[in-house]
Amino acid sequence: MDEEKIEELDGLAESADRDRSYLLNEAVNNYLELQTYHASLIKEGLKAAREGRTIEPAEVRARITKRARTRRGK
C-alpha cells in the first residue's frame, strides 16, 4: 500500500479510536461479504436464465422508468 493510503488509514483509525489492523479487517470482511453477495446474485440470474425466467429489454426499461417516477413523486 502506498504511504499516502497508509497515512489516511491511520488517520481514520485514530479518529475512530481503533488501530489500523481493525480497519483493515473490517475492510476485508466487507469486501468478502459484498463479493459473496454479488456471486449469489449472478448464480441466481444464471439459474433464472436457464429456466427461461427472463424479461424483454423493453419491459426492463418500463420497470426502471416506473420506479424512477415513483421515487421522484415521494
Residue pairs with C-beta under 8 A, 6 or more apart in sequence:
1 9
6 20
9 20
9 23
9 24
10 20
12 23
13 19
13 20
13 22
13 23
16 23
48 54
